[in-house]
Amino acid sequence: MRTRTFRVRAIGLLATAALIGAACGDDNEDTAAEPVTTTAEAEAPTTTDAVVATSAPEETATTEPMTTEPAASTEAPAPTAPPRGDADLVIWADDTRQPIIEEIAATFAEENGITVAVQELEFGQIREQMSLAAPAGNGPDIIIGAHDWLGELVANGVVEPLDVSGVAADFQQVAIDAFTYDGQTYGLPYAIENIALVRNTDLVPEAPATFEEMIQVASDFKAENADDPTFQGIALQVGPEGDAYHLQPILSAFGGYIFAQNADGTYNPEDLGIDSEGGLAAAQFLSEQAASGLLSADTSYDVMIESFGTGKAAFAITGPWALSQADNGFVATGVPYEVTPIPAREGGEAPSVFVGVQGFMVSSFSEQKELATSFVLDFMSQESTQLALFEAGGRAPALTSAFEQVSGDADVAGFGQSGAAGIPLPAIPEMSNVWSALGLAQVNTLRGDDAATEFTNAAAAIREAIAGG
């Protein structure tokens, strides 16, 4: 049971003041210090090269990392890359990581007699701007991003293969696997995140031993509060367009899958398992639980947060972002909870959640590849820097020794146990064809349409989209 939040003090390169600044600094405050510089006024990139399109979910870096629907269109002018300036080495990071990277980069700059600029961009813009700016010579040498960007970045030729063989054994294998694409590794991981089962310990003191027991406990709780429709057995995020990311553990619990994995862990886009026997069994489960009132298509992220945070849900299936959300995260509401893996079905294997990994990638257009690679492999692989990034963002470290340092935190341990049985979120370009089609099938099934028809049609649409390129 969660009784407190454990945090460690980073050692080595970083001072405690840097951590406080990262946690409390104003996004608009200029934190530049020589020889490190921050983002100046933006200027338009000088290239019009097309960017490979994708509809994979984006991270917001503050609450939910995955929203499983493409970003809504906006009338605002498209963001542009910041000018590179005269720095020897340029790094792009979001506002959460930028202050920490500045401190590390300052030490690296001093040791190497160079200047380093750590420029701040919105997390969701880094991928697009990298593909636009790098070929024109205005891009960074290093970016901090998510592993599932690789399909687009590799296709656009803007990231460099990275030889991590000297440090790979020190990292969790799922994190190294996540940054491996077509047999080559393109990044050094620093953080892992995934979903798990969050249980209200006042309502359910002991973790359910099996998937079936979890469903029974949730059903009993729902039945006991049948007079109030706002009570939920399991608060599972769905929303109006569906949510294939949060659906993954249910799909896998019944033997379904999105793309089959090859022996080397890579994904086979020709083997789609949404309409497999297991996929259709998962669809039927959704239909049955919707009919019983246990699951609902109307459960958005906000509804999930509200339901569990007010004691109106026995369980939530969500990630660490739901715990730490400032205003109404589970920590803020004071609801008693424990994080554990989603239990396996009787006689079956544990459900596999999608594991998202973040890390450092080197630009293939960098004129300072040796320096950039040294910064990534020599500095960012250190335990102290991985712990400092954990302090800033709360995401479990990918470095095994750093993870062990923070695993005394029950939340970190619970999500870590869930992720240990997980699989990397597919980074292949074909995944962009999955989110909308599978999400729509999920919503329609939960709203009463025929489950087998919905999942079969979704699989056919995905195959057709993949075949059409």
C-alpha angles and dihedrals in degrees: 000000000000111000103156143357113255119210130174129213114244115236137196114029100020133067123216090247090065091057093050090050091051093051099042107025120122112246089228096048117110106235097172119140130172129294087019121065133192132217117308126197111313122250127193116263114250096229133081095191112146119254119222105253122235135170096199114137121273131221121240092196093217110058122356116016094199125042097172093213127088115260114271118253118258137195093219117110113270113261117250134208119268116249112270094226125189100305117128092225127027124196127188118211138155124250094269095057102028098085092050093046089050091059093048092044092051090059092046091049093051093048092050099037094239139114122249127195118202105197123195121228132162108269093237092054099051096080096049095042091048091059092046102042105034098067089050093055094248098100132100130266093228135023132190109220150133124288093233088067089073096089090062099034095049092045089053091048096233103123127069125225109252124212103222095162092114094059105020094100089061093060133073107269095231088059094052090045091052092058092047114098126176090348097308130098116230105178149029109239122225107167139032128198136175142146129269141169113288112197130196099232094200090058097034111024096181128048112248113254096214140025089247092053090051091053092047093050091047092048092050091050091050091049092050089056098037092130090067114058091195090073115096132193095209121012100214116171112240115140131180096304098038128246117247091177093063091037092061098088092051091047091050094043088068095043097264125131141178101226123002117240122235122227090268092053096255119129126252109216090192091064107067116176104187091103095034119117090267093045092053090046089055090049090052090050090054090051093050095047092047090052090051092049095244096116128032136192087217093068103109123176091267092049090050091051093047095046097050095036092056096045094255095120128055093205139018126194104211146112138263091275088073091058098052103037102134103229106032109002116135093260091053094049093050094228109159110242147161128205118221137154117275102262123246123251115258107285092001138101126267114275112259115231123200112261118213118202129193126199151137123292130188121224117243087216094055116125088201101053094143092053092042092050092048091052092050099043101033102036107025094048092062119110093232094056093046089051091049091053089049089054091052100045107017094230117138113258118252091212106092097221092049091049089052089053092059100032090097084080104093091215093053091046093050095050089042092055090050092049092049088071092042135101129227114268102257111262096188116118091241089070089075088071093057108059102068098035096048092040091054091049089052093050094046091049092050089049092057107269119136108285099211092048093049095050093042091051091047091052091049091050092050093049091049092050092049092048091050091055 
